[in-house]
Amino acid sequence: MKAEQFFYNHLVFRHEEFTVWKASEKEIKPTSVNTALRYYAETGRIKPVRRKLYAVIPPGQSPETFAIDPYLIAGKVTGDSVLGYHTALELMGLAYSSFGQFTYITTQKSKPFEFQGQWFQSVVAPKALIEKQKQSIGIISIDRQGLSLKITNPARTYVDILNRVELCGGWEEVCRAIQNFAVLNVEEVIEYCLLLENARLIATVGYFLNQRTGAFAVPESQLKCLRKKIPQRPQYASKKTKEKFQLVKPWNILLPISVIEQSWEEPDAEI
């Protein structure tokens, strides 16, 4: 396979992927790999995104002006990148709004960076999942421009955005996005939520599932399963702010009043 075929199949690629290809071509020497990458970068065929991460520039396009798909970048930043949180919402068409911030989950150290006016940040995979060797739960693969990317499925995304509201644009964005979930595998939601062993999160997820028991067909038995794990003392559902919070029973969590009342809803248009 020639380099052009490799580039065609790897619009964004990591150094180790190029190394594997070089090995298949019987050119595994590090000097050969680095020399080739430097040559393709200097000739404008590829563009370095960050250390050990490259994007392919189509023939006839300029490395300075060609816009590289940010989802491909986020999905390739580390060898185990998983698109999650608001980024997963956007890809699934469930986000209320979009913004130039892309979040990926990884078990590796990965510093945030900016590229082509977009901000990329990592989130460490939940410790409870790593300890239980369940990092792959709720992760699926999708095809985007010929590349296979890992992304959290709807059930895991539902839980994750309620867990880290600050990563998703705040409560209004999260609540509006949740309303966009037409279907939801509640069993998967509960299984994943319980694995995280976070009483605050369990109560928060339980509250929001309870708000749409009809839409998602949530039986009382499943809600009861969550109630057994709620905090013994009231906890804030998210970081405390200047906004007023209210205790929500029987979940024993404190939610912003704006969330409870959905007070950001636009008033009915006057006729």
C-alpha atoms as an extended CHARMM CRD file, in Angstrom:
* protein
*
       271  EXT
         1         1  MET       CA              0.0000000000        0.0000000000        0.0000000000  PROA      1               0.0000000000
         2         2  LYS       CA              1.4130000000        3.3510000000       -1.0340000000  PROA      2               0.0000000000
         3         3  ALA       CA              1.3740000000        6.4570000000        1.1460000000  PROA      3               0.0000000000
         4         4  GLU       CA             -1.5330000000        7.9610000000       -0.7810000000  PROA      4               0.0000000000
         5         5  GLN       CA             -3.6900000000        4.9580000000        0.0160000000  PROA      5               0.0000000000
         6         6  PHE       CA             -2.7550000000        5.2430000000        3.6880000000  PROA      6               0.0000000000
         7         7  PHE       CA             -3.7180000000        8.9260000000        3.6730000000  PROA      7               0.0000000000
         8         8  TYR       CA             -7.0050000000        8.1160000000        1.9470000000  PROA      8               0.0000000000
         9         9  ASN       CA             -7.8800000000        5.6570000000        4.7140000000  PROA      9               0.0000000000
        10        10  HSD       CA             -6.5550000000        7.8160000000        7.5680000000  PROA      10              0.0000000000
        11        11  LEU       CA             -7.7160000000       11.4220000000        7.2460000000  PROA      11              0.0000000000
        12        12  VAL       CA             -6.4600000000       11.9980000000       10.7850000000  PROA      12              0.0000000000
        13        13  PHE       CA             -3.8620000000        9.6030000000       12.1460000000  PROA      13              0.0000000000
        14        14  ARG       CA             -1.4600000000        9.0270000000       14.9900000000  PROA      14              0.0000000000
        15        15  HSD       CA              2.2720000000        8.4730000000       14.7540000000  PROA      15              0.0000000000
        16        16  GLU       CA              1.9500000000        4.8310000000       15.7830000000  PROA      16              0.0000000000
        17        17  GLU       CA             -0.5540000000        4.1360000000       12.9980000000  PROA      17              0.0000000000
        18        18  PHE       CA              1.8870000000        5.4830000000       10.4340000000  PROA      18              0.0000000000
        19        19  THR       CA              4.6370000000        3.4000000000       12.0540000000  PROA      19              0.0000000000
        20        20  VAL       CA              2.5550000000        0.2280000000       11.6890000000  PROA      20              0.0000000000
        21        21  TRP       CA              2.0020000000        1.0420000000        8.0270000000  PROA      21              0.0000000000
        22        22  LYS       CA              5.7290000000        1.6540000000        7.5330000000  PROA      22              0.0000000000
        23        23  ALA       CA              6.4140000000       -1.7170000000        9.1340000000  PROA      23              0.0000000000
        24        24  SER       CA              4.1120000000       -3.3660000000        6.6190000000  PROA      24              0.0000000000
        25        25  GLU       CA              6.2210000000       -1.7170000000        3.9200000000  PROA      25              0.0000000000
        26        26  LYS       CA              9.3860000000       -3.1280000000        5.5320000000  PROA      26              0.0000000000
        27        27  GLU       CA             10.4760000000        0.3720000000        6.6050000000  PROA      27              0.0000000000
        28        28  ILE       CA             10.2740000000        0.2720000000       10.3660000000  PROA      28              0.0000000000
        29        29  LYS       CA             13.3620000000        2.3310000000       11.2850000000  PROA      29              0.0000000000
        30        30  PRO       CA             12.3840000000        5.3690000000       13.3930000000  PROA      30              0.0000000000
        31        31  THR       CA             14.4770000000        7.5540000000       11.1160000000  PROA      31              0.0000000000
        32        32  SER       CA             12.4820000000        6.3230000000        8.1290000000  PROA      32              0.0000000000
        33        33  VAL       CA              9.1640000000        7.0620000000        9.8510000000  PROA      33              0.0000000000
        34        34  ASN       CA             10.1450000000       10.5250000000       11.0640000000  PROA      34              0.0000000000
        35        35  THR       CA             11.8220000000       11.4530000000        7.8000000000  PROA      35              0.0000000000
        36        36  ALA       CA              8.7130000000       10.5040000000        5.8490000000  PROA      36              0.0000000000
        37        37  LEU       CA              6.3950000000       12.4520000000        8.1640000000  PROA      37              0.0000000000
        38        38  ARG       CA              8.6560000000       15.4870000000        7.9830000000  PROA      38              0.0000000000
        39        39  TYR       CA              8.7080000000       15.2790000000        4.1750000000  PROA      39              0.0000000000
        40        40  TYR       CA              4.9040000000       15.0500000000        3.8550000000  PROA      40              0.0000000000
        41        41  ALA       CA              4.4860000000       17.9280000000        6.2980000000  PROA      41              0.0000000000
        42        42  GLU       CA              6.9620000000       20.1330000000        4.4380000000  PROA      42              0.0000000000
        43        43  THR       CA              5.2610000000       19.4180000000        1.1130000000  PROA      43              0.0000000000
        44        44  GLY       CA              1.8230000000       20.2600000000        2.5430000000  PROA      44              0.0000000000
        45        45  ARG       CA              0.3800000000       16.7520000000        2.2280000000  PROA      45              0.0000000000
        46        46  ILE       CA             -0.1670000000       16.4510000000        5.9640000000  PROA      46              0.0000000000
        47        47  LYS       CA             -0.4700000000       18.9730000000        8.7880000000  PROA      47              0.0000000000
        48        48  PRO       CA              0.7650000000       18.3660000000       12.3480000000  PROA      48              0.0000000000
        49        49  VAL       CA             -2.0980000000       18.9170000000       14.7950000000  PROA      49              0.0000000000
        50        50  ARG       CA             -0.0940000000       18.2770000000       17.9500000000  PROA      50              0.0000000000
        51        51  ARG       CA              2.6650000000       15.8950000000       18.9730000000  PROA      51              0.0000000000
        52        52  LYS       CA              2.2010000000       12.5450000000       17.2320000000  PROA      52              0.0000000000
        53        53  LEU       CA             -1.1100000000       13.5890000000       15.6580000000  PROA      53              0.0000000000
        54        54  TYR       CA             -1.5030000000       14.5250000000       11.9860000000  PROA      54              0.0000000000
        55        55  ALA       CA             -4.2500000000       15.4650000000        9.5580000000  PROA      55              0.0000000000
        56        56  VAL       CA             -4.2630000000       14.7980000000        5.8320000000  PROA      56              0.0000000000
        57        57  ILE       CA             -4.6140000000       17.7790000000        3.4870000000  PROA      57              0.0000000000
        58        58  PRO       CA             -6.5150000000       16.9580000000        0.2620000000  PROA      58              0.0000000000
        59        59  PRO       CA             -4.6690000000       17.5820000000       -3.0070000000  PROA      59              0.0000000000
        60        60  GLY       CA             -5.1020000000       21.1620000000       -4.1440000000  PROA      60              0.0000000000
        61        61  GLN       CA             -5.9220000000       22.4060000000       -0.6470000000  PROA      61              0.0000000000
        62        62  SER       CA             -3.7330000000       24.6110000000        1.5160000000  PROA      62              0.0000000000
        63        63  PRO       CA             -2.6220000000       23.4490000000        4.9960000000  PROA      63              0.0000000000
        64        64  GLU       CA             -3.1620000000       27.0160000000        6.2150000000  PROA      64              0.0000000000
        65        65  THR       CA             -6.7980000000       27.2830000000        5.1190000000  PROA      65              0.0000000000
        66        66  PHE       CA             -8.2110000000       23.7550000000        4.9380000000  PROA      66              0.0000000000
        67        67  ALA       CA            -10.6660000000       23.1150000000        7.7990000000  PROA      67              0.0000000000
        68        68  ILE       CA            -10.0430000000       19.7210000000        9.4010000000  PROA      68              0.0000000000
        69        69  ASP       CA            -13.0360000000       17.9270000000       10.9210000000  PROA      69              0.0000000000
        70        70  PRO       CA            -12.7120000000       18.5630000000       14.6910000000  PROA      70              0.0000000000
        71        71  TYR       CA            -14.5730000000       15.3500000000       15.5410000000  PROA      71              0.0000000000
        72        72  LEU       CA            -11.8610000000       13.3440000000       13.7860000000  PROA      72              0.0000000000
        73        73  ILE       CA             -9.2110000000       15.1970000000       15.7580000000  PROA      73              0.0000000000
        74        74  ALA       CA            -10.9600000000       14.6500000000       19.1120000000  PROA      74              0.0000000000
        75        75  GLY       CA            -11.4530000000       10.9910000000       18.2830000000  PROA      75              0.0000000000
        76        76  LYS       CA             -7.7510000000       10.5040000000       17.5710000000  PROA      76              0.0000000000
        77        77  VAL       CA             -6.0030000000       12.6660000000       20.1790000000  PROA      77              0.0000000000
        78        78  THR       CA             -5.0290000000        9.5870000000       22.1850000000  PROA      78              0.0000000000
        79        79  GLY       CA             -5.0240000000        5.9430000000       21.2920000000  PROA      79              0.0000000000
        80        80  ASP       CA             -8.1190000000        5.3520000000       23.4340000000  PROA      80              0.0000000000
        81        81  SER       CA            -10.0690000000        8.5880000000       22.8040000000  PROA      81              0.0000000000
        82        82  VAL       CA            -13.8330000000        8.3300000000       23.2760000000  PROA      82              0.0000000000
        83        83  LEU       CA            -16.0470000000       11.2350000000       22.2190000000  PROA      83              0.0000000000
        84        84  GLY       CA            -18.2890000000       12.1030000000       25.1390000000  PROA      84              0.0000000000
        85        85  TYR       CA            -20.3670000000       14.6580000000       27.0090000000  PROA      85              0.0000000000
        86        86  HSD       CA            -21.5490000000       17.5860000000       24.8610000000  PROA      86              0.0000000000
        87        87  THR       CA            -19.4600000000       16.3780000000       21.9250000000  PROA      87              0.0000000000
        88        88  ALA       CA            -21.4040000000       13.1000000000       21.9310000000  PROA      88              0.0000000000
        89        89  LEU       CA            -24.6700000000       15.0430000000       22.1590000000  PROA      89              0.0000000000
        90        90  GLU       CA            -23.7330000000       17.0810000000       19.0950000000  PROA      90              0.0000000000
        91        91  LEU       CA            -22.7680000000       14.0410000000       17.0430000000  PROA      91              0.0000000000
        92        92  MET       CA            -26.0400000000       12.3260000000       17.9550000000  PROA      92              0.0000000000
        93        93  GLY       CA            -28.0160000000       15.4420000000       17.0470000000  PROA      93              0.0000000000
        94        94  LEU       CA            -29.2930000000       15.8650000000       20.6120000000  PROA      94              0.0000000000
        95        95  ALA       CA            -27.5070000000       19.0540000000       21.6740000000  PROA      95              0.0000000000
        96        96  TYR       CA            -29.5800000000       22.1850000000       22.0610000000  PROA      96              0.0000000000
        97        97  SER       CA            -26.7220000000       24.3810000000       20.8750000000  PROA      97              0.0000000000
        98        98  SER       CA            -23.2290000000       23.8740000000       19.5130000000  PROA      98              0.0000000000
        99        99  PHE       CA            -19.9540000000       25.4460000000       20.5270000000  PROA      99              0.0000000000
       100       100  GLY       CA            -16.3210000000       25.1350000000       19.5910000000  PROA      100             0.0000000000
       101       101  GLN       CA            -15.3250000000       22.8370000000       22.4230000000  PROA      101             0.0000000000
       102       102  PHE       CA            -14.6860000000       19.1440000000       21.9310000000  PROA      102             0.0000000000
       103       103  THR       CA            -14.4420000000       16.6920000000       24.8080000000  PROA      103             0.0000000000
       104       104  TYR       CA            -12.9040000000       13.2310000000       24.7300000000  PROA      104             0.0000000000
       105       105  ILE       CA            -12.5640000000       10.6100000000       27.4540000000  PROA      105             0.0000000000
       106       106  THR       CA             -9.2260000000        8.8770000000       27.9330000000  PROA      106             0.0000000000
       107       107  THR       CA             -7.2050000000        6.9120000000       30.4870000000  PROA      107             0.0000000000
       108       108  GLN       CA             -4.0330000000        8.6880000000       29.3350000000  PROA      108             0.0000000000
       109       109  LYS       CA             -2.6240000000       12.0750000000       30.3080000000  PROA      109             0.0000000000
       110       110  SER       CA             -3.6340000000       14.5700000000       27.6490000000  PROA      110             0.0000000000
       111       111  LYS       CA             -3.2990000000       18.3280000000       27.9780000000  PROA      111             0.0000000000
       112       112  PRO       CA             -5.9980000000       20.5980000000       26.4980000000  PROA      112             0.0000000000
       113       113  PHE       CA             -5.1010000000       22.4000000000       23.2920000000  PROA      113             0.0000000000
       114       114  GLU       CA             -6.4700000000       24.7130000000       20.6400000000  PROA      114             0.0000000000
       115       115  PHE       CA             -6.4320000000       24.0010000000       16.9270000000  PROA      115             0.0000000000
       116       116  GLN       CA             -8.0420000000       25.9770000000       14.1000000000  PROA      116             0.0000000000
       117       117  GLY       CA            -10.0410000000       28.0250000000       16.5750000000  PROA      117             0.0000000000
       118       118  GLN       CA            -11.4870000000       24.9530000000       18.3370000000  PROA      118             0.0000000000
       119       119  TRP       CA            -10.7770000000       23.9170000000       21.9140000000  PROA      119             0.0000000000
       120       120  PHE       CA            -10.0570000000       20.2680000000       22.7520000000  PROA      120             0.0000000000
       121       121  GLN       CA            -10.1010000000       18.9430000000       26.3030000000  PROA      121             0.0000000000
       122       122  SER       CA             -9.8310000000       15.5270000000       27.8740000000  PROA      122             0.0000000000
       123       123  VAL       CA            -11.7800000000       13.9990000000       30.7460000000  PROA      123             0.0000000000
       124       124  VAL       CA            -10.2600000000       11.1640000000       32.7210000000  PROA      124             0.0000000000
       125       125  ALA       CA            -12.2300000000        7.9310000000       32.4960000000  PROA      125             0.0000000000
       126       126  PRO       CA            -14.2110000000        7.3700000000       35.7310000000  PROA      126             0.0000000000
       127       127  LYS       CA            -12.0820000000        5.7790000000       38.4280000000  PROA      127             0.0000000000
       128       128  ALA       CA            -14.8520000000        3.3340000000       39.3550000000  PROA      128             0.0000000000
       129       129  LEU       CA            -14.9080000000        1.9540000000       35.8120000000  PROA      129             0.0000000000
       130       130  ILE       CA            -11.1330000000        1.5910000000       35.6700000000  PROA      130             0.0000000000
       131       131  GLU       CA            -11.0470000000       -0.2600000000       38.9860000000  PROA      131             0.0000000000
       132       132  LYS       CA            -13.7950000000       -2.6050000000       37.7940000000  PROA      132             0.0000000000
       133       133  GLN       CA            -12.2530000000       -2.9150000000       34.3130000000  PROA      133             0.0000000000
       134       134  LYS       CA            -15.4870000000       -1.6390000000       32.8090000000  PROA      134             0.0000000000
       135       135  GLN       CA            -14.0630000000        1.2480000000       30.7650000000  PROA      135             0.0000000000
       136       136  SER       CA            -15.7590000000        0.0080000000       27.6070000000  PROA      136             0.0000000000
       137       137  ILE       CA            -19.3000000000        0.0230000000       29.0090000000  PROA      137             0.0000000000
       138       138  GLY       CA            -21.6260000000        2.2480000000       27.0240000000  PROA      138             0.0000000000
       139       139  ILE       CA            -19.1160000000        2.8330000000       24.2270000000  PROA      139             0.0000000000
       140       140  ILE       CA            -19.9340000000        2.2380000000       20.5770000000  PROA      140             0.0000000000
       141       141  SER       CA            -18.1210000000        2.8320000000       17.2970000000  PROA      141             0.0000000000
       142       142  ILE       CA            -19.3430000000        5.0450000000       14.4780000000  PROA      142             0.0000000000
       143       143  ASP       CA            -18.0250000000        5.7610000000       11.0220000000  PROA      143             0.0000000000
       144       144  ARG       CA            -17.1420000000        9.3290000000       10.1540000000  PROA      144             0.0000000000
       145       145  GLN       CA            -15.5020000000       10.0240000000        6.8070000000  PROA      145             0.0000000000
       146       146  GLY       CA            -14.1640000000        6.4970000000        6.7000000000  PROA      146             0.0000000000
       147       147  LEU       CA            -12.6640000000        6.6000000000       10.1830000000  PROA      147             0.0000000000
       148       148  SER       CA            -13.9680000000        4.4950000000       13.0510000000  PROA      148             0.0000000000
       149       149  LEU       CA            -14.5020000000        6.6930000000       16.1060000000  PROA      149             0.0000000000
       150       150  LYS       CA            -15.5090000000        5.6540000000       19.6080000000  PROA      150             0.0000000000
       151       151  ILE       CA            -18.3810000000        7.5260000000       21.2430000000  PROA      151             0.0000000000
       152       152  THR       CA            -20.5070000000        7.1010000000       24.3640000000  PROA      152             0.0000000000
       153       153  ASN       CA            -23.9460000000        5.6960000000       23.5440000000  PROA      153             0.0000000000
       154       154  PRO       CA            -27.1550000000        7.5800000000       24.4400000000  PROA      154             0.0000000000
       155       155  ALA       CA            -27.5700000000        5.8520000000       27.8170000000  PROA      155             0.0000000000
       156       156  ARG       CA            -24.0520000000        6.6020000000       29.0260000000  PROA      156             0.0000000000
       157       157  THR       CA            -24.1680000000       10.1120000000       27.5740000000  PROA      157             0.0000000000
       158       158  TYR       CA            -27.4120000000       10.7780000000       29.4810000000  PROA      158             0.0000000000
       159       159  VAL       CA            -25.7070000000        9.9240000000       32.7650000000  PROA      159             0.0000000000
       160       160  ASP       CA            -22.3900000000       11.6270000000       31.9770000000  PROA      160             0.0000000000
       161       161  ILE       CA            -23.8800000000       15.0090000000       31.1220000000  PROA      161             0.0000000000
       162       162  LEU       CA            -25.8260000000       15.0050000000       34.3990000000  PROA      162             0.0000000000
       163       163  ASN       CA            -22.6300000000       14.1140000000       36.2080000000  PROA      163             0.0000000000
       164       164  ARG       CA            -20.5190000000       16.9190000000       34.6920000000  PROA      164             0.0000000000
       165       165  VAL       CA            -22.9510000000       19.7020000000       33.8460000000  PROA      165             0.0000000000
       166       166  GLU       CA            -20.1050000000       22.2190000000       33.7240000000  PROA      166             0.0000000000
       167       167  LEU       CA            -18.5960000000       20.4330000000       30.7140000000  PROA      167             0.0000000000
       168       168  CYS       CA            -21.8190000000       20.7410000000       28.7500000000  PROA      168             0.0000000000
       169       169  GLY       CA            -22.6840000000       24.4240000000       28.8440000000  PROA      169             0.0000000000
       170       170  GLY       CA            -24.5810000000       24.4870000000       32.1340000000  PROA      170             0.0000000000
       171       171  TRP       CA            -27.9620000000       23.3540000000       33.4020000000  PROA      171             0.0000000000
       172       172  GLU       CA            -30.0990000000       24.9840000000       30.7310000000  PROA      172             0.0000000000
       173       173  GLU       CA            -28.1560000000       23.3210000000       27.9200000000  PROA      173             0.0000000000
       174       174  VAL       CA            -28.2480000000       19.9340000000       29.6720000000  PROA      174             0.0000000000
       175       175  CYS       CA            -31.9690000000       20.1080000000       30.4770000000  PROA      175             0.0000000000
       176       176  ARG       CA            -32.8630000000       21.1220000000       26.9400000000  PROA      176             0.0000000000
       177       177  ALA       CA            -30.6880000000       18.3480000000       25.5130000000  PROA      177             0.0000000000
       178       178  ILE       CA            -32.3220000000       15.7800000000       27.7980000000  PROA      178             0.0000000000
       179       179  GLN       CA            -35.6860000000       16.7730000000       26.3610000000  PROA      179             0.0000000000
       180       180  ASN       CA            -34.3240000000       15.8220000000       22.9280000000  PROA      180             0.0000000000
       181       181  PHE       CA            -33.8970000000       12.1520000000       23.9210000000  PROA      181             0.0000000000
       182       182  ALA       CA            -36.8670000000       10.5680000000       22.1500000000  PROA      182             0.0000000000
       183       183  VAL       CA            -35.9440000000        7.0660000000       23.2930000000  PROA      183             0.0000000000
       184       184  LEU       CA            -33.6890000000        5.8400000000       26.0630000000  PROA      184             0.0000000000
       185       185  ASN       CA            -32.5980000000        2.4260000000       27.2750000000  PROA      185             0.0000000000
       186       186  VAL       CA            -33.3960000000        2.9340000000       30.9500000000  PROA      186             0.0000000000
       187       187  GLU       CA            -31.8770000000       -0.3960000000       31.9870000000  PROA      187             0.0000000000
       188       188  GLU       CA            -28.5310000000        0.6670000000       30.4930000000  PROA      188             0.0000000000
       189       189  VAL       CA            -28.8100000000        4.0540000000       32.1850000000  PROA      189             0.0000000000
       190       190  ILE       CA            -29.3440000000        2.4740000000       35.6060000000  PROA      190             0.0000000000
       191       191  GLU       CA            -26.6720000000       -0.1940000000       35.1410000000  PROA      191             0.0000000000
       192       192  TYR       CA            -24.0590000000        2.3870000000       34.1950000000  PROA      192             0.0000000000
       193       193  CYS       CA            -25.1530000000        4.8390000000       36.8600000000  PROA      193             0.0000000000
       194       194  LEU       CA            -24.9050000000        2.2550000000       39.6440000000  PROA      194             0.0000000000
       195       195  LEU       CA            -21.4470000000        1.1840000000       38.4500000000  PROA      195             0.0000000000
       196       196  LEU       CA            -20.1530000000        4.6880000000       39.1460000000  PROA      196             0.0000000000
       197       197  GLU       CA            -21.1600000000        4.3940000000       42.8240000000  PROA      197             0.0000000000
       198       198  ASN       CA            -21.9090000000        8.1130000000       43.1130000000  PROA      198             0.0000000000
       199       199  ALA       CA            -24.9030000000        8.7780000000       45.3910000000  PROA      199             0.0000000000
       200       200  ARG       CA            -25.2700000000       12.3940000000       44.2110000000  PROA      200             0.0000000000
       201       201  LEU       CA            -25.3300000000       11.2900000000       40.5760000000  PROA      201             0.0000000000
       202       202  ILE       CA            -27.7170000000        8.4020000000       41.2600000000  PROA      202             0.0000000000
       203       203  ALA       CA            -30.1760000000       10.8100000000       42.8830000000  PROA      203             0.0000000000
       204       204  THR       CA            -29.8330000000       13.3160000000       40.0350000000  PROA      204             0.0000000000
       205       205  VAL       CA            -30.4130000000       10.6810000000       37.3610000000  PROA      205             0.0000000000
       206       206  GLY       CA            -33.3400000000        9.2970000000       39.3370000000  PROA      206             0.0000000000
       207       207  TYR       CA            -34.9420000000       12.7330000000       39.5510000000  PROA      207             0.0000000000
       208       208  PHE       CA            -34.7200000000       13.3360000000       35.8040000000  PROA      208             0.0000000000
       209       209  LEU       CA            -35.9350000000        9.8410000000       34.9150000000  PROA      209             0.0000000000
       210       210  ASN       CA            -38.8690000000       10.4100000000       37.2310000000  PROA      210             0.0000000000
       211       211  GLN       CA            -39.7770000000       13.5380000000       35.2840000000  PROA      211             0.0000000000
       212       212  ARG       CA            -40.3020000000       11.4920000000       32.1260000000  PROA      212             0.0000000000
       213       213  THR       CA            -41.5820000000        8.1450000000       33.3630000000  PROA      213             0.0000000000
       214       214  GLY       CA            -44.2300000000        8.1190000000       30.6560000000  PROA      214             0.0000000000
       215       215  ALA       CA            -41.9250000000        8.9920000000       27.7640000000  PROA      215             0.0000000000
       216       216  PHE       CA            -39.3060000000        6.3950000000       28.6950000000  PROA      216             0.0000000000
       217       217  ALA       CA            -41.6790000000        3.8610000000       30.2990000000  PROA      217             0.0000000000
       218       218  VAL       CA            -39.7340000000        3.8600000000       33.5670000000  PROA      218             0.0000000000
       219       219  PRO       CA            -41.3270000000        1.3880000000       35.9820000000  PROA      219             0.0000000000
       220       220  GLU       CA            -41.4770000000        2.2060000000       39.6780000000  PROA      220             0.0000000000
       221       221  SER       CA            -39.2830000000       -0.8180000000       40.4150000000  PROA      221             0.0000000000
       222       222  GLN       CA            -36.3770000000        0.7800000000       38.5870000000  PROA      222             0.0000000000
       223       223  LEU       CA            -36.8040000000        4.0960000000       40.3760000000  PROA      223             0.0000000000
       224       224  LYS       CA            -36.9300000000        2.2180000000       43.6780000000  PROA      224             0.0000000000
       225       225  CYS       CA            -33.6260000000        0.5750000000       42.7810000000  PROA      225             0.0000000000
       226       226  LEU       CA            -32.0540000000        4.0280000000       42.4830000000  PROA      226             0.0000000000
       227       227  ARG       CA            -33.6590000000        5.4010000000       45.6350000000  PROA      227             0.0000000000
       228       228  LYS       CA            -31.8590000000        2.7520000000       47.6790000000  PROA      228             0.0000000000
       229       229  LYS       CA            -28.5600000000        4.4010000000       46.7480000000  PROA      229             0.0000000000
       230       230  ILE       CA            -29.3540000000        8.1000000000       47.2020000000  PROA      230             0.0000000000
       231       231  PRO       CA            -27.3690000000       10.2980000000       49.6380000000  PROA      231             0.0000000000
       232       232  GLN       CA            -28.2510000000        9.9680000000       53.3120000000  PROA      232             0.0000000000
       233       233  ARG       CA            -27.8450000000       13.7250000000       53.6320000000  PROA      233             0.0000000000
       234       234  PRO       CA            -28.8600000000       16.3450000000       51.0420000000  PROA      234             0.0000000000
       235       235  GLN       CA            -26.2260000000       16.9960000000       48.3850000000  PROA      235             0.0000000000
       236       236  TYR       CA            -25.9630000000       19.5900000000       45.6590000000  PROA      236             0.0000000000
       237       237  ALA       CA            -26.5960000000       18.0990000000       42.2130000000  PROA      237             0.0000000000
       238       238  SER       CA            -23.8250000000       20.3180000000       40.8320000000  PROA      238             0.0000000000
       239       239  LYS       CA            -21.3000000000       22.8140000000       42.1120000000  PROA      239             0.0000000000
       240       240  LYS       CA            -22.9460000000       25.4000000000       44.3210000000  PROA      240             0.0000000000
       241       241  THR       CA            -23.3770000000       28.7950000000       42.6950000000  PROA      241             0.0000000000
       242       242  LYS       CA            -25.0250000000       32.0810000000       43.6610000000  PROA      242             0.0000000000
       243       243  GLU       CA            -28.2660000000       30.7430000000       42.2130000000  PROA      243             0.0000000000
       244       244  LYS       CA            -30.9020000000       29.5750000000       44.6790000000  PROA      244             0.0000000000
       245       245  PHE       CA            -31.1680000000       25.8200000000       45.1990000000  PROA      245             0.0000000000
       246       246  GLN       CA            -34.1010000000       23.8130000000       46.4760000000  PROA      246             0.0000000000
       247       247  LEU       CA            -34.2140000000       20.4310000000       48.1690000000  PROA      247             0.0000000000
       248       248  VAL       CA            -35.9530000000       17.8060000000       46.0640000000  PROA      248             0.0000000000
       249       249  LYS       CA            -37.5740000000       14.9110000000       47.8720000000  PROA      249             0.0000000000
       250       250  PRO       CA            -37.4820000000       11.9420000000       47.9000000000  PROA      250             0.0000000000
       251       251  TRP       CA            -34.1370000000       12.1530000000       46.0650000000  PROA      251             0.0000000000
       252       252  ASN       CA            -32.3570000000       14.1700000000       48.7390000000  PROA      252             0.0000000000
       253       253  ILE       CA            -30.6010000000       16.4720000000       46.2760000000  PROA      253             0.0000000000
       254       254  LEU       CA            -30.4540000000       20.2320000000       45.9400000000  PROA      254             0.0000000000
       255       255  LEU       CA            -31.2170000000       21.4880000000       42.4450000000  PROA      255             0.0000000000
       256       256  PRO       CA            -31.2100000000       25.0400000000       41.0990000000  PROA      256             0.0000000000
       257       257  ILE       CA            -34.7310000000       26.4650000000       41.1870000000  PROA      257             0.0000000000
       258       258  SER       CA            -34.4000000000       27.3410000000       37.4960000000  PROA      258             0.0000000000
       259       259  VAL       CA            -33.9600000000       23.6200000000       36.7560000000  PROA      259             0.0000000000
       260       260  ILE       CA            -36.9670000000       22.5830000000       38.8200000000  PROA      260             0.0000000000
       261       261  GLU       CA            -39.1930000000       25.2810000000       37.3280000000  PROA      261             0.0000000000
       262       262  GLN       CA            -37.6260000000       25.1920000000       33.8410000000  PROA      262             0.0000000000
       263       263  SER       CA            -37.7530000000       28.9830000000       34.1210000000  PROA      263             0.0000000000
       264       264  TRP       CA            -35.7060000000       29.5840000000       30.9790000000  PROA      264             0.0000000000
       265       265  GLU       CA            -38.5940000000       28.4110000000       28.8070000000  PROA      265             0.0000000000
       266       266  GLU       CA            -39.6250000000       31.1020000000       26.3610000000  PROA      266             0.0000000000
       267       267  PRO       CA            -43.0690000000       32.5620000000       27.0630000000  PROA      267             0.0000000000
       268       268  ASP       CA            -45.7950000000       31.8190000000       24.5800000000  PROA      268             0.0000000000
       269       269  ALA       CA            -45.5900000000       34.1580000000       21.6280000000  PROA      269             0.0000000000
       270       270  GLU       CA            -48.2450000000       36.8230000000       21.5750000000  PROA      270             0.0000000000
       271       271  ILE       CA            -50.7230000000       36.5710000000       18.7440000000  PROA      271             0.0000000000
